[in-house]
């Protein structure tokens, strides 16, 4: 009879302990990811699946056995704080709702062998009775070195993906061609305006201002077309960005040439070209020589 009562009391104690201590789940998308080829994600969460628990987590962390603390999050923080520069992302949340999980997640896009080892996740909180609770979990990761076979397999997959992108790109190619033709025509127009400025030494400052305004309108129109192309053709964004970069470099060069032309046009060749109400002025000629003109 005493033995039966002891077992019953122990069972009740164990049940109470199981209810008050929340569950900590610590998982990885792969415990043996391939070095540089496969993403490594660690996810640590305090489960709320047990509706009887009422523990509120106010601090979580993940650390490596040799590196130390990798990331942590406090109740007063909106984002996880990371101390590992190699991490691609670190985020989490500490929920105040009993029906929502608290979690901390770390991701390495290209893990290396230094990520091999044992990881620890810890969570600190307050239970129903107001007592402090600490729960921990561990997981061991072994980042495998890549082999020649792995590289070949990765290359084949990449080649397949590239072909799929090319097929999609081909289906949208007419729009890209139209956009490129518009850019090329605009470049011809801009160069033509620059040549007109260079050939005509009688161009006034008002004409120069008008030309620069026309250039700005043309440039704005080109950028607007590029932005519209980016919105319509998300899959060819890289191609448009390259075109945009080339365009910006070209426009910068053109703007520099235009400024040089304006400077040369406004600088006199000799003192006879100087117009001033003063009897004597110091001017800089086109040759770069600074002289005094009467």
N, C-alpha and C positions, 0 to 999 in steps of 0.2 A: 504493500500500500504506500509506504514511504517512497519507494522507488518510482511508483506511478505519479505521485504528487510532484516529485522532483523533475521528472520528465515533462510534466505538464507545465510547471513553472518555467523551465528552461525554454520550452517551445514558445510560450507567451513572450518571454524576454527576447528571443530571437526574432519573433514576428515584429515586435515593437522596434527593434534595431533596424530591421529591413525596411520598415516604413519610414523612419526618420532619416535614414542615410540615403541621399539621392544617388542615382547611377551616373557614372562618368564613362562615356564612350570615347575611345581614342583609336582612330582608324587611319589608314593610308590607302590611296587609290592603287598602290602597288608597293609591296615590301621589298621588291627586287627590281627597281626600274633600271633601264639601260642608260648608261652615262651619256649625257648630252642629247639623247634621242627621245626620251620619254619624260613627260612631266611628272613631278613628285608633289603630291598634295597631302598634307596632314590635317585631319579634322578632329578637333576635340570638343565634345559637347556634353552638357549636363542635361540629361533627358528629363522631360516633364511627362512622360507616358504614365507614370504612377501618380494618379490624382490625389493620393493620400499624402504625398510629400508636400512640404511647404517651406523648403529651404530656399533662401534668396542668395544667389551668388553675387559677390561684390568684387571678386578679383580672380583672374585666370592667367595662366602663363604656360608656355611651352619652352623647354630647354633641351639642349644636346649634352650628352655625357661629358664631352671634352670642350665644346665651344662655349657652353654656358647658356644663359637665357637668350632665346631668339626673338621672342615677342611676348607682349603682355597687354592686358586690358583691364582698366579699373571701371568701377561703377560710374564715375564722373566723366569718363572719356566716351567720345563718340566713335573713335577709331583706335585700332590696335597700334601700339608703339613697337616698332621693330628695331632690333640692334644688329641684324645681319644684312649687310649690303647686298649679299648674293640673292636675297629673296626677291621673287618677282612680285608677290603681293602678300599682304598680311591684313586680315580683317576679321572682325567678330563683333559680338554684341552681348551684353549682359541684360537679360530681360527681367523686368520686375513683375511680369505676369506668370502665374503658376502654370498656365497652359502653353507657354512658349519656352523653347530651349534657349539656353545660353551657350554660346560657342566661340571658338577661336580657330581660325583656319590659316594655314601657311601654304604657299605654293612656290616651287622652283620650276621655272620653265625648262631649264637645261641643267639638271643636277649633275654633280661630279662626285668623285669618290670621297671627298671631304664630308659629304652628307651622310656617309655610312656611319652607323652606330646606334646607340640606344637613345630614345627620346622619352622625355617625361612630360606629362601634362598634369597640372595641379589646379584645383579650384577651391576657393575659400568662400564660405558663406555663413549664414545664420539660420538655424533651424527654427521649428515651431515654438520651442521653449525659450528661444533667445540665445542659445548656446552657440559658440563658434564651431564650425565643422570644416574639416579639411579632407578632401578626397584626391586620390592620385591614380594615375594609370601610366603604363609604359608600352612602348612599341619599338621593335628593332628593325632598322632599315639597312639593307645591303645593296648599295648602288653598284651594279655590275659594269665592268669595263666593256666597252664596245669591241666587237670583233670585225674582221673583214666581211663576214657573212651579214652581220648587222648593217654595215654600211651599204652593201649591195642591195639588201632588202629595202633599206630606207630610200636609196636612190630610185629603185623601181617604183616605190609608192609615190615619190616626189614627181617622177616622170609622168605617172598616171594622172596626178593632180594637175600638172602643167598642161597636159593634153586636154583635160576637161575645161580648164580655164581658157585655153585657146579656142575651143569650140564655142564657149559662151562669148568670148571676145569677137569671134568671127560673126556671130549673129548680130552683134551690135556695131560691127565695123563701119557700116554706112554713116551712122551718126558721128563716129570719130573722124571719118574722112571729111565730112561737111565742116566739122569744127576746125580741123587742121587747115582746110582750104580757106576758111574765114580768117584764121590767124595769118596765113601766108599773104592773103590779099591785103590785110590790114598793115602788114609789114611793108609791102610794096608801096602802099599809100604814104606811110610814114617816111620811108626813104625818099620818096618823090618830093615830099614837102621839104625835107632837109636839103635836097639838091637845089630846089628852087631858092632857098635862102642863100646857099653858097654862091649860086650863079648871079643872083641879083644883089648888087652892092647898093641899090637905091631903096632897099627895104627899110621902112620906117619902124620905129619902136612899136607903133600901134599894130603894124602888120605882124611883127614878131609875137606880140601878146596874143593876137588872134590865132596865129599858128600854134602857139603853145596851148591855147584853150582847145583848139581842134585836136591836138595830140592827146590832151587829158581826156576829152570826150571819147576818142577812139580807144584809148587805153582802158577807160572804164567800161566801154562796151565789150572789149575783149575779155576782161575779167568777169563781166556779167555772163557772157556766153560760156566761159570756162566753168563758172559756178553752177550754171544750169546744167552743163554737161556732167558735172560731178554728181548732181542730184539724180539725173536720169540714169547714169551709167556707173553705179557704184562699183561694179566688177572691174571696170577699167580705170579706176582711180589713179593707179600708179602711172599709167600712160599719160593721163591728163596732167598729173603733177609734174612729170618730166617736161611736158610741153610748157607748162606754166613757168617752170624754172628757167627754161631756155628763153621764154618770152621776157621774163623779168631781167635776165642778163642783157638781152638785146635792147630792151627799152632803156636800161641804165646806160648802155654804151651810146645809144642814140641821144639821150638827154645830155650826156657829157659832150658829145660832138656839137649839139645845138648850143650849149653854153659857150663852147669855144668859139663858134661862129659869131654869136652875139658879142662876145668880148672883142673879137678881131674887128667886127664892124664898128664898134663904138670907139675903138682906139685909132687916133689919126696916124697917117703915115709920115707927115711932115708938119712943121709949124703952120704952113699955109692952110692946113685942114682944120686948124683949131679955131673955134668960134667962141669968143668970150667978151663980156663987157668990161673986163679988167684990162689994164695996160700990160700987165706982165703976169703970166701964169706958168706953173711947173706942170708938165704933162709927161705921160709915159707913152712913147710911140709903139706901133705894132712890133717893131724890132726888139722891144724890151728896154730900149734906151730911155732914160729919164732926162729931159732937157727943159730949159727955160725959154719960153716963147714970148716975144714982144708984140 
